[in-house]
């Protein structure tokens, strides 16, 4: 190559300098290609032999080896596969969607009327057929009987100084509809460790 550059009218020193510069550039590109292949394969596979095999193939075959590597490398990186598995898991959890208590966030069963952890009312029984209904439902979907309305104020709160019998007598002095609501509502005790 130096003779070719000398034949073009360049001095011998300049020709040697350009030849060395070209060799350094080619060696740097070759080394950069090996490092890129190693890093790329490491991000796509945990197989040590696969990583070394890809680097050796590119080291021996250079540009054709790089083209072959690009054709046969794994399609997805490990981080992409991990993110995809997390998304699939999140979708499965949404499909299963375990019921949780709106008060404390603990898992509850569909057949429970109240949360055993924080005593939050979860469902109400139908006044006619006794099937469990959502608190906001005004009509029973099983027997079509109208349901009394529910509001959070209907939950009786019993303080430590007040006995349950006095709370029941106060409920009996109320109107019949309020008495039925008070009898079916839950009682909370102040200072309960699960109450929020």
Buried (B, 14 or more C-beta within 10 A) or exposed (E): EBEEBBEEEBEEEEBBBBBEEEEEEEEEEBEEBBEBBBEBBBBBBEEEEBBEEBBEBBBEEBEEBBEBBEEEBBEEBEEEEEEEEEEEEEEEEEEEEEEEBEBBEEEBEEEBEBBEBBBBBBBBBBBEEEEBBEEEEEEBEEEEEEBEEBEEEBBBEBEEEBEEEEBBEBBEEEEEEBBBBBEBBBEBEEEEEBBE
